[in-house]
Amino acid sequence: MQAADLAIPGVRGLTPYLPGKPIAELERELGLAHIVKLASNENPLGPSPRALEAVRRILPELHFYPDGGGFELKSALAGKLGVESAQITLGNGSNDVLELVARAFLSPAVNAVFSEHAFAVYPIVTQAVGAVAKVAKAHDGSRGSRYGHDLAAMAALVDADTRVVFIANPNNPTGNYLTRTELHAFLAGLPEHVIAVVDEAYFEYVAVADYPNALSWLPEFPHLVVTRTFSKAYGLAGLRVGYAVSSPAVADVLNRVRQPFNVNLPALEAAKAALDDAEHLENTVRLNQAGLRQLGAAFIARGLEFIPSVGNFITFDLKRPAGPVYEALLRQGVIVRPIGNYGLPHHLRVTVGTEAQNAVFLAALDRVLAA
Ligand SMILES: *Cc1c(COP(=O)(O)O)cnc(C)c1O
């Protein structure tokens, strides 16, 4: 028997997560300089200067293990979010906490429910533990926003064996969001044997009035788990820090499967410092709003359909296989994200960059589409 066949069934059939192409890889492949990467929803302003200073300050301490309980970062988060430290689970990115949820609550005997076009990590963590994935069709545009989560369809898939429902709000790669009213009604209708994960990776970016803060529902729904991250608006993707907020009971369960030092020392320090830099966050959000308008107007001017986004990325429709356009953009030194693996083979996702980066992307797109 081949070694790979010894893997458990879920893992045998698993396809690894496809990250955006790193700049250094494209440099190696094509010998290009001045590459613009708008492929992984990273903050174009970079990390907060305070976070950088915190990392520099802690470097001489790297021979020490980090605080495995994350006391200081949890205290800072608890104060900021108005929750108890005991409700917080820190993760090596929020992907880590999504996996902790799967490992703690899923098994081959049960299932997880999520939407078509939803974030790729939900199917991966579900399959990795051998659980069944029940995937609800997304909205076709006749009722809710096209490509968005159809909560009625998701609710219809929940059965006696469902243990976890994953909801991305807003969703990546589609960028659409669920309103306070619709998401609250969905959560209120879930049976007690289901953990509801509301993934708010882009929370800080969202600037629409009817977007809910799911944290406010924690007292009402003891089975609710809200996940957030320092990777996106806080600009710390390379350090890997995310967290879940839940009832203390659920946090206690997640803590049992968590690796003792899953968040490293510079990451803990940087995240704490980043939380204090309101100005950097404001600048980030303001730049993103301007970039969303810039890209949206440019797509309209070019007659390209796109999915209205409240995140820091926009997914647009080429009405033909997107692979060749993606490849041609690479040759122009612009990295965007193909999303065929999300069931959207005619779309590409572009991260909102600086005004100049967005302009470079648009000029490259014009050259590619004209060719
Ligand atoms: C980027 C992203 C995450 C988090 O990534 P981490 O870097 O692991 O924190 C989680 N959910 C969604 C929907 C995302 O787009």
The ligand as a Gaussian input file, in Angstrom:
#p B3LYP/6-31G(d) Opt

LIG

0 1
 C       -8.753000      36.114000       4.975000
 C       -9.927000      35.427000       5.574000
 C       -9.852000      34.813000       6.823000
 C       -8.694000      34.832000       7.713000
 O       -7.498000      34.581000       7.412000
 P       -6.386000      34.517000       8.547000
 O       -5.252000      35.180000       7.905000
 O       -6.185000      33.078000       8.831000
 O       -6.897000      35.242000       9.753000
 C      -10.978000      34.228000       7.362000
 N      -12.127000      34.256000       6.700000
 C      -12.250000      34.848000       5.522000
 C      -13.576000      34.870000       4.874000
 C      -11.151000      35.435000       4.909000
 O      -11.277000      36.000000       3.712000

